[in-house]
């Protein structure tokens, strides 16, 4: 009887990596807005969507950058639903793959 080779375990790492990418994609606009307001509050600045206000951070005006980062939150209207849909597809794929892998593993024994 020949050795069929090493038995590989279920690729959890691949699913974890895919989930990490989905979460980063979906939550990036929210993280941008949170970082904007953390930096603005720490430096006593006002940030709003109407216009860029001057904001000195370490002697440099970051008002335009903070304004852009704050407005990036609107991308969440796209990324959050897409991320939720991708997470559902991810979960169904994980479930089907795991069940098929277990069935194949049980058939080998």
C-alpha positions as MATLAB code, in Angstrom:
seq = 'XXXXXXXXXXXXXXXXXXXXXXXXXXXXXXXXXXXXXXXXXXXXXXXXXXXXXXXXXXXXXXXXXXXXXXXXXXXXXXXXXXXXXXXXXXXXXXXXXXXXXXXXXXXXX';
ca = [
       0.000    0.000    0.000;
       1.477    3.369   -0.971;
       1.387    6.480    1.133;
      -1.093    9.011   -0.372;
       1.062   11.899    0.848;
       0.625   14.358    3.642;
      -2.899   15.070    4.737;
      -3.638   18.712    4.630;
      -5.872   20.320    7.180;
      -8.730   22.611    6.373;
      -7.405   25.970    5.050;
      -8.710   28.192    7.841;
      -5.930   30.711    7.160;
      -7.279   31.407    3.662;
     -10.765   32.075    4.991;
      -9.397   34.265    7.789;
      -7.381   36.279    5.267;
     -10.406   36.705    2.996;
     -12.538   37.842    5.932;
      -9.854   40.333    6.969;
      -9.861   41.837    3.459;
     -13.661   42.035    3.454;
     -13.716   43.799    6.828;
     -10.956   46.231    5.859;
     -12.761   47.098    2.625;
     -16.137   47.535    4.312;
     -14.938   49.500    7.338;
     -12.230   51.680    5.753;
     -14.488   54.759    5.302;
     -15.652   54.512    8.920;
     -12.051   54.264   10.118;
     -11.183   57.319    8.015;
     -13.924   59.383    9.633;
     -13.014   58.221   13.141;
      -9.351   59.079   12.580;
     -10.370   62.482   11.214;
     -12.305   63.394   14.327;
      -9.675   61.974   16.693;
      -6.985   64.148   15.068;
      -9.279   67.184   14.881;
     -10.387   66.906   18.520;
      -6.834   66.391   19.732;
      -5.769   69.614   17.999;
      -8.849   71.720   18.793;
     -10.062   71.865   15.194;
     -13.514   71.923   13.659;
     -14.263   69.541   10.786;
     -17.496   69.580    8.817;
     -18.699   68.632    5.349;
     -19.512   72.182    4.267;
     -15.935   73.279    3.651;
     -12.357   72.732    4.696;
     -11.386   74.640    7.836;
      -7.826   75.411    8.803;
      -6.349   72.958   11.298;
      -2.783   73.182   12.507;
      -1.263   69.816   13.365;
       2.404   70.000   14.386;
       2.722   73.400   12.681;
       1.243   72.242    9.359;
      -2.247   72.989    8.041;
      -4.093   69.682    7.728;
      -7.547   71.208    7.211;
      -7.913   70.061    3.603;
      -6.701   66.552    4.377;
      -9.038   66.213    7.356;
     -11.923   67.524    5.267;
     -11.209   64.930    2.549;
     -10.884   62.129    5.095;
     -14.141   63.193    6.753;
     -16.063   63.254    3.483;
     -14.680   59.788    2.638;
     -17.235   58.473    5.129;
     -19.847   58.736    2.395;
     -18.149   55.824    0.636;
     -19.506   53.752    3.515;
     -22.877   53.885    1.753;
     -21.266   51.671   -0.885;
     -18.665   49.677    1.031;
     -20.823   48.610    3.984;
     -23.553   46.900    1.900;
     -20.953   45.379   -0.435;
     -18.982   44.154    2.574;
     -22.119   42.658    4.118;
     -22.908   40.851    0.866;
     -19.320   39.628    0.590;
     -19.451   38.407    4.200;
     -22.601   36.405    3.450;
     -20.962   34.852    0.368;
     -17.820   34.203    2.460;
     -19.829   32.412    5.148;
     -21.781   30.262    2.676;
     -18.537   29.351    0.860;
     -16.901   28.463    4.155;
     -19.844   26.307    5.179;
     -20.031   24.428    1.864;
     -16.262   23.940    1.692;
     -16.033   22.730    5.288;
     -18.897   20.254    4.857;
     -17.452   18.922    1.591;
     -13.970   18.682    3.138;
     -15.334   16.776    6.138;
     -17.295   14.412    3.880;
     -14.190   13.728    1.789;
     -12.078   13.213    4.904;
     -14.630   10.767    6.348;
     -14.745    8.856    3.031;
     -10.950    8.399    3.122;
     -11.082    6.687    6.494;
];
